[in-house]
Amino acid sequence: MSTSTPKRALPSAKRPSSAQAKALSTPKAVRKSTRAKPPSGTDYLKKILTAKVYDVAHESALDVARNLGRRLHNQVLLKREDQQPVFSFKLRGAYNKMAQLSRAQLARGVICASAGNHAQGVALGAAKLGAHAVVVMPVTTPALKVEAVKALGAQVVLHGESYSDAHAHAMDLQQQQGMTFVHPFDDPDVIAGQGTIAMELLRQHPGPLHAVFVAIGGGGLIAGVASYIKAVRPEVRVIGVQMSDSRAMAQSVSKGERVTLQDVGLFSDGTAVKLVGEETFRIVRESVDGFISVDTDAVCAAIKDVFVDTRSIVEPAGALGVAAIKQYVAQHNPGRNLCRDFVRRQHEL
């Protein structure tokens, strides 16, 4: 089927001069986007290799979980980030971010919102760099964590009932006082700092390695680990682990866009994030091989497994990797070397 329109006389117009014609025929210049291009895989490799983390962190041990390995008929390796000064990997990313700041930026101070390990990482890093640190924490934060942050020299501001409230207030203070906000996960320098864990891991274990299991909250840790492993040893599988009631990253990757969860379970509070980072989502979507979800019972059993091999009691977020390894072996039985990033805060007996 075709259509036509009635003919009508065209209005007369002067023929443009050759100069005008040239101007009219030349397309307008495409406006350049002011948004910076995200770092490439090579960029992240360089960032990780040159990350400034060892002023505050040290190369943590990679221990063999002998009892668990015998039961699973696989070698299981635990990356012992509980041995860091603040009992967590978080100081790596926080310090690497702050170490990139100019003297003027450090003089204006740094600020973050956190009720856990990131707060202590920022406080320790700021003390090392001689910067004033403000940590905004929800009023519901346990007194033990508040005092731990204060002991590292940071100023604590209690505000709001939730992390979201604390984050919003921190952003207001950042604007008012000109401080630098240190994000807990969605920042390339923070991601690169966490990626030094993978750099150490592959140096400590240069032999065959089937898969690395990494707990996911906002995604900073797995983004850094995956960036390095896929650049250096792409055959090693990187598996993300989430609680079955806090699957923000897995759902986001499945849908192809970031998903905000209405509610998250609080048993594993260290990974209870409703919305993952924009940059971490981009990296995970491109580099992570798959996801495993674990429930509360599996994590409780994994806490016991870790205790048997290390005599350390881990918080739930620190046991997600072991729970996932057990599930993975039951389904796939790889009979190979499996590594689990043992990166959350632990209480030594």
N, C-alpha and C positions, 0 to 999 in steps of 0.2 A: 504494500500500500504506500502511496506517495501523497504528499500534500503540496500545495502551492499557495502563494500569497499574491493578492492583486498587485499589479504593477502601479507605481506612482512616480511622478516626476521628482527627480532629485534636486534639492536646492542648489543653486549655483554657488560656486566658491572659487576664490582665486587659487591659481596653482601655486604651491609653495616654491620658494626659491630653492636652488640646489643646496644651499647651506641649511635651510629649514628642513628640506627633505632628508638630508643626512642626519639631522638631529632627530627627526621623527622616526627614522628607520633604525636608529641605534637603540638597542634595548637598555633599559635602566640597569644600573649596576645592582647586583644582588647584595642585599644588606647582610653583612657578616653577623653571625650570631655572637653575642657577647658571652655565651655559655662556654666554659672551658671544655675541651675534649677530655673525656675520662682517660686515665692512664691505661696503657696497653699492657699485655702480659710481660713484654720486655721491660717496660717502665717499672713494673712491680718487682721484677727480678732484681733490677738495679737498686731499687729502694730498699729491698730486704737485705741485699749484700752490703749495703752501706748504712744500714740502720744504726742509730746511736742508742743502743740499749744497755751496753755492758758497763756503763758508769754506775748503774743501779741494779742490774740483773746479772745473773751468772748462768753459764751453761748447765742446765739441770741434767740429772742422771737419766739414763734410759735403762730401766730395770726389767729383768725377765720375771714374769709372774709364773713361777715354776709350778705351783700347785694348780692354778687355773689352767695352765698349759697342758699339764698331764691329763686333767679331766677332759679337756676339749681336743686332745691329740693335735694340738697346734702350738707353735711358739707365740706367746702373747707378751708384748712389750709395753711397759708403762712409762710415759714421759713425765717425770716427777717435778712438775711445776709447783707442787706444794712446798718445795725446798727454797723458793724465792723469799726475799725479805718480808713480803706482805702475803705470803702463802698462796700466791696466785700469779698467773701469766699477765694480769692486767697492767702491771707497771711497765711492761715492755712497750706497749702501744702508747700509753699515756706519756711516758718519758720521751719516746721518739718524736711524738708530736711537739712537745714543749722544747725539745732540743733544736728544732728547726726554727724557732721564733727568734726575731731580732732582739737586740738589747732593749730597744724601746718598748717592744711588745711585752717582754718579760718584766720590765719596770712597771708597766700598767697592771700586771698580774694576770692570773688565769682563774677560770671558774668552771665548775662542772656540776652536774646533778647526778647523784648516785646514793644508794643506800648500802653499798657493798664494797667489793674489791676494787672497782674503778676509783672510788673515792680515795682509798688508801694509796693506790698507785699515783694518782695526781698529787696527793699531799707529799708523798716521798719524793717524787720527781721535782716538784716545785722547791722543796727544801734543798735539794741537791743543786738546783740552778739559781738559788737565791731569789726566787720569785714569791710574791704573796699569792696564796691560794685560798679561794672561797669555795666551799663545798655546800651545796644546797641539798638537804636531806628531808624526806617526809617526817612529820612529827611522830609517826608510828615506828620510826627506826629504833631498834633496840639500843639501849644506853651503852652496851658494850661496844657496838660499832661506832657510835658517836664519839666515845672516848678514845677509841683507837685512832680515829682520824685527827682528833685534837692533839693526841700525843705526837703526831708527826708534824705538827706545827701549822696546820691549816685552820682557817676560820670556818666554823660550822654555822650555817643558817638553817634553822628548822622551819619548814613551810609546807603546808598542804597535807592531805591525807594519803596521797599516792605519789608514785614517781612522776606521773604526768603533771601533777600540780607543782612538784619541785622543779621539773624541767622548765615549765613555763615561767616560773619565778626566776630561775637562773638566767634565762634568755633576757628577761626584763633588766636584771642587774647588769648583765653583760653590755646591753645597749646604753644604760645609764652611766656606767663607770669605765667603758672602753676596754674592758678586759677581753682576753681571748678565751673562747669557749672550747673546752677539750671534750669532744664527743666520745662516748664510750665505745663506739664501733664504726660509725659511718663516716670515716675520714681516711684518705689514702695513707697518711703517715701513721695513723693508729693501726691500720690493717697491715702495713709493712712491718711495724714493730712486732705484731703477733706472728707474722710470717717467719721471724727468726727461729721460732720453735721448729718449724719444718727443716730449716737449714741445718740446725743442730742434729735433728733426728736422722737425716740422711747421711750426715757425716759420721755419726755414731754407729749407724747400721748400714754400711755400704752394700751388704749382701742382698739376697732376694727378699722382697717385701711385697706381700699380696695386697694389703689394704690398710688404710689409716682411718680410724673412726673418731670423729670430732663432734662434740656437743655443740648445739646451735642455740643461741639466744637471739641477739640482734644480727649476728653473722660475721662479726669482725675477725674472730679466730679462724673460722673455716675459710673465709675469704683469703686471709693471709697464707694459711697452710696450703690451700689448693693452688694459689698463684705460684708458690715456689715449687711444689711437687710436680705440677703439670708442665712447668718450664724445664725442670731438670730430669725428672723421671716420669714421663707421662703414662708409663705402663702401670704405675701404682694407682690403685683405686682409692678415691677419697669419698668416704661415706659420711653423710651428715646424720646426726642423731638428735631426735626431739622427743619430748614427752607427748603421749597420745592426745593430751588436752592442751597442748601449746605448739601446734604445728604451723606456725605462721610462715616459715620459710618454705616448707614442703608444699603448702597450699598455694603460696604465691608462685612458685615455679610451675606448679601444675596448671595454674590459671593463666600464666604468662604476664602477670602484673602483681604488684604488691597488694596483699590482702590484709585488712585490719580485722583482727579477731575481736569479737564482742567481749569475750571473757577468756582468761587463761588459768590453768591450774596453778596453784601456789606451792605444791609439794616441792617441786624443783624451782625455787624462787630465783636461782641464778640464771635460769634460761626462760623465765616467764616474761616473754616480750610479745606485745600485741601487734606491733608493726616493725618489720625488719628494715634495715637501712636501704637507701636507694642504691648506693654504690655496692654494698655487700650483696644485694639481690642480683645486680648485674653480673658480678663475678661468679657467684654461686651458680647462677643459671647457665653460665658458659663452661664452668670448670668442674663442678661436683658430679660424681658418677651416679649417686642415688641417695636415698634417705631410708632410715629405719625409725620407726616409732616404738617406744617402749612405755610400759605402764608402771604404776607405782609398785606393784608386787615385784616386777622384774628389777626395778632399781633398788629396792630394799635388799633383795638377794645379792645384787652386785656389790652393795656396800659391804656386806659380809665377806664376799669373795676378795675384795680389796684388802680388808682387814687381815684375812688369813695370810695373804702374801706379804703385806707391808707393815702390819701392826699399826696402821693408821686408819682412823675413822673419817671417811669423806662425807661432805655434804651431798645431797642427792644429785646436784648438777655434775659433781665430780665422778659419779658412778654410771652416768648414761652410756659412756663408751663401752664399759665392760658388759653392761646389759645388752647392748647391741651386738657385741662380738659373740656372745652366747647364742643369741637369736640367729645371727648370720651363719655360724658354724652348723647349727641344727638344720638350717635350710640348704646350705651349700656344701658343707664339709670340705673346705678347700685343702686342709692338710698342709698349710703354709704358715709363713710368718705374718702375724697380725699385730698391728700397733694401735694403741689407744692413747690419745692425748689426755694425760692425767693432770688436768690443769686447774681444777677448782680448789678453793680453800679447804684445807683439812685441819683437823684437830689431832695433834700427835698425842698418843697415850704415854 
